[in-house]
Amino acid sequence: AVAGDVEEAHRAGARAHADRFAGARPEPAELVIAGGGAPRDRDLLQAHKSLVVASEVSLPGAPIVWLAHAGEGAGHPRFLPWFEAGRLDRHLAALRKAFHPYGLTAYALRWKAARNPVLAVSTQGPDVLRPMGLYPFADAQEAVSHALRMKPVRRCVVLPRAAETFFR
Protein backbone atom coordinates (compact mmCIF):
# COMPACT_ATOMS: atom_id res chain seq x y z
CA ALA A 1 0.00 0.00 0.00
CA VAL A 2 1.11 3.52 -0.69
CA ALA A 3 -0.17 6.87 0.54
CA GLY A 4 0.45 10.56 0.08
CA ASP A 5 0.22 12.80 -2.96
CA VAL A 6 -1.88 10.97 -5.55
CA GLU A 7 0.65 11.19 -8.38
CA GLU A 8 3.70 10.43 -6.23
CA ALA A 9 1.92 7.57 -4.48
CA HIS A 10 0.83 6.12 -7.80
CA ARG A 11 4.40 6.22 -9.15
CA ALA A 12 5.72 4.63 -5.94
CA GLY A 13 3.07 1.90 -6.08
CA ALA A 14 3.77 1.20 -9.75
CA ARG A 15 7.53 0.95 -9.04
CA ALA A 16 6.94 -1.41 -6.11
CA HIS A 17 4.65 -3.58 -8.23
CA ALA A 18 7.13 -3.69 -11.13
CA ASP A 19 10.01 -4.51 -8.77
CA ARG A 20 8.04 -7.43 -7.34
CA PHE A 21 6.39 -8.87 -10.45
CA ALA A 22 8.05 -7.66 -13.66
CA GLY A 23 10.72 -9.74 -15.30
CA ALA A 24 12.93 -9.46 -18.32
CA ARG A 25 11.14 -10.40 -21.54
CA PRO A 26 12.41 -13.80 -22.65
CA GLU A 27 13.41 -14.40 -26.24
CA PRO A 28 10.54 -15.84 -28.32
CA ALA A 29 10.36 -19.61 -27.98
CA GLU A 30 9.35 -22.67 -30.00
CA LEU A 31 7.30 -23.88 -27.02
CA VAL A 32 5.58 -21.95 -24.25
CA ILE A 33 3.99 -23.53 -21.19
CA ALA A 34 1.69 -21.17 -19.31
CA GLY A 35 -0.45 -21.54 -16.23
CA GLY A 36 -2.74 -19.00 -14.66
CA GLY A 37 -2.81 -20.23 -11.08
CA ALA A 38 -5.82 -20.02 -8.79
CA PRO A 39 -7.89 -17.88 -8.72
CA ARG A 40 -6.68 -16.44 -12.02
CA ASP A 41 -7.74 -19.52 -13.95
CA ARG A 42 -11.05 -20.12 -12.20
CA ASP A 43 -12.83 -19.92 -15.56
CA LEU A 44 -11.73 -19.72 -19.20
CA LEU A 45 -12.55 -16.03 -19.44
CA GLN A 46 -10.13 -15.25 -16.59
CA ALA A 47 -7.56 -17.83 -17.72
CA HIS A 48 -7.34 -16.08 -21.09
CA LYS A 49 -5.09 -13.50 -19.40
CA SER A 50 -2.33 -16.11 -19.09
CA LEU A 51 -2.74 -16.96 -22.78
CA VAL A 52 -2.19 -13.28 -23.63
CA VAL A 53 1.20 -13.34 -21.92
CA ALA A 54 2.13 -16.72 -23.41
CA SER A 55 1.42 -15.51 -26.94
CA GLU A 56 3.73 -12.53 -26.39
CA VAL A 57 6.75 -14.82 -26.01
CA SER A 58 5.92 -17.53 -28.54
CA LEU A 59 7.16 -17.70 -32.08
CA PRO A 60 4.41 -17.78 -34.73
CA GLY A 61 3.24 -21.36 -35.12
CA ALA A 62 4.89 -22.48 -31.88
CA PRO A 63 2.67 -24.59 -29.66
CA ILE A 64 1.44 -23.15 -26.39
CA VAL A 65 0.55 -25.54 -23.58
CA TRP A 66 -2.16 -23.62 -21.73
CA LEU A 67 -2.92 -24.82 -18.20
CA ALA A 68 -6.38 -23.38 -17.65
CA HIS A 69 -8.11 -25.22 -14.80
CA ALA A 70 -11.46 -23.41 -15.25
CA GLY A 71 -13.22 -25.30 -12.47
CA GLU A 72 -16.01 -22.69 -12.53
CA GLY A 73 -16.69 -23.16 -16.24
CA ALA A 74 -16.21 -20.96 -19.26
CA GLY A 75 -17.00 -17.71 -17.49
CA HIS A 76 -19.88 -15.33 -18.07
CA PRO A 77 -22.89 -16.85 -19.90
CA ARG A 78 -22.43 -14.31 -22.72
CA PHE A 79 -18.90 -15.58 -23.48
CA LEU A 80 -19.49 -19.05 -24.96
CA PRO A 81 -22.12 -18.09 -27.57
CA TRP A 82 -19.49 -16.07 -29.43
CA PHE A 83 -17.77 -19.29 -30.46
CA GLU A 84 -20.86 -20.36 -32.41
CA ALA A 85 -19.93 -17.91 -35.17
CA GLY A 86 -17.59 -20.49 -36.68
CA ARG A 87 -14.55 -19.26 -38.55
CA LEU A 88 -12.50 -16.29 -37.39
CA ASP A 89 -13.72 -14.03 -40.22
CA ARG A 90 -17.36 -14.75 -39.32
CA HIS A 91 -16.61 -14.06 -35.68
CA LEU A 92 -15.14 -10.68 -36.61
CA ALA A 93 -18.17 -9.84 -38.77
CA ALA A 94 -20.52 -10.73 -35.88
CA LEU A 95 -18.43 -8.62 -33.52
CA ARG A 96 -18.59 -5.63 -35.89
CA LYS A 97 -22.34 -6.02 -36.17
CA ALA A 98 -23.00 -6.30 -32.42
CA PHE A 99 -19.95 -5.43 -30.33
CA HIS A 100 -19.67 -6.85 -26.84
CA PRO A 101 -16.58 -7.06 -24.60
CA TYR A 102 -16.99 -10.83 -24.16
CA GLY A 103 -17.15 -11.13 -27.93
CA LEU A 104 -13.87 -9.24 -28.18
CA THR A 105 -12.22 -11.52 -25.62
CA ALA A 106 -13.56 -14.56 -27.48
CA TYR A 107 -12.18 -13.17 -30.75
CA ALA A 108 -8.80 -12.51 -29.12
CA LEU A 109 -8.68 -16.08 -27.82
CA ARG A 110 -9.56 -17.49 -31.25
CA TRP A 111 -7.00 -15.23 -32.95
CA LYS A 112 -4.27 -16.54 -30.66
CA ALA A 113 -5.37 -20.12 -31.35
CA ALA A 114 -5.17 -19.43 -35.09
CA ARG A 115 -1.62 -18.03 -34.72
CA ASN A 116 -0.34 -20.80 -32.43
CA PRO A 117 -1.68 -24.27 -31.71
CA VAL A 118 -3.01 -23.99 -28.16
CA LEU A 119 -2.92 -27.29 -26.30
CA ALA A 120 -5.39 -26.72 -23.48
CA VAL A 121 -5.30 -28.66 -20.23
CA SER A 122 -8.56 -27.87 -18.48
CA THR A 123 -11.49 -29.29 -16.57
CA GLN A 124 -13.58 -28.07 -19.50
CA GLY A 125 -14.26 -30.77 -22.04
CA PRO A 126 -13.53 -31.00 -25.76
CA ASP A 127 -17.07 -29.84 -26.59
CA VAL A 128 -16.23 -26.46 -25.01
CA LEU A 129 -12.57 -26.20 -26.05
CA ARG A 130 -12.65 -27.31 -29.69
CA PRO A 131 -15.08 -24.59 -30.89
CA MET A 132 -12.58 -22.11 -29.45
CA GLY A 133 -9.92 -23.50 -31.78
CA LEU A 134 -8.12 -25.24 -28.92
CA TYR A 135 -6.69 -28.76 -28.71
CA PRO A 136 -7.92 -30.38 -25.48
CA PHE A 137 -5.63 -32.61 -23.40
CA ALA A 138 -6.30 -34.59 -20.24
CA ASP A 139 -3.08 -33.61 -18.46
CA ALA A 140 -0.02 -31.41 -18.79
CA GLN A 141 2.42 -34.22 -19.54
CA GLU A 142 0.30 -35.44 -22.43
CA ALA A 143 0.09 -31.89 -23.84
CA VAL A 144 3.83 -31.25 -23.49
CA SER A 145 4.68 -34.60 -25.09
CA HIS A 146 2.40 -33.79 -28.01
CA ALA A 147 3.96 -30.32 -28.38
CA LEU A 148 7.45 -31.81 -28.48
CA ARG A 149 6.38 -34.12 -31.31
CA MET A 150 4.95 -31.23 -33.34
CA LYS A 151 8.24 -29.54 -34.22
CA PRO A 152 11.80 -29.23 -32.95
CA VAL A 153 12.12 -27.20 -29.78
CA ARG A 154 15.37 -25.38 -29.03
CA ARG A 155 13.89 -22.93 -26.59
CA CYS A 156 11.01 -23.36 -24.14
CA VAL A 157 9.58 -20.65 -21.90
CA VAL A 158 7.68 -21.71 -18.78
CA LEU A 159 5.35 -19.16 -17.18
CA PRO A 160 3.92 -20.85 -14.06
CA ARG A 161 1.80 -17.83 -13.09
CA ALA A 162 1.47 -16.16 -16.47
CA ALA A 163 -1.66 -14.20 -15.56
CA GLU A 164 0.33 -12.11 -13.10
CA THR A 165 3.50 -11.90 -15.20
CA PHE A 166 4.50 -8.82 -17.12
CA PHE A 167 7.73 -7.76 -18.73
CA ARG A 168 9.92 -4.71 -18.37
Salt bridges, closest charged atoms under 4 A:
GLU30 OE2 - ARG154 NH2 3.00
ASP43 OD2 - ARG42 NE 3.99
GLU56 OE1 - ARG25 NH1 3.18
ASP89 OD2 - ARG87 NH2 2.98
GLU164 OE1 - ARG40 NE 3.17
GLU164 OE2 - ARG161 NE 3.25
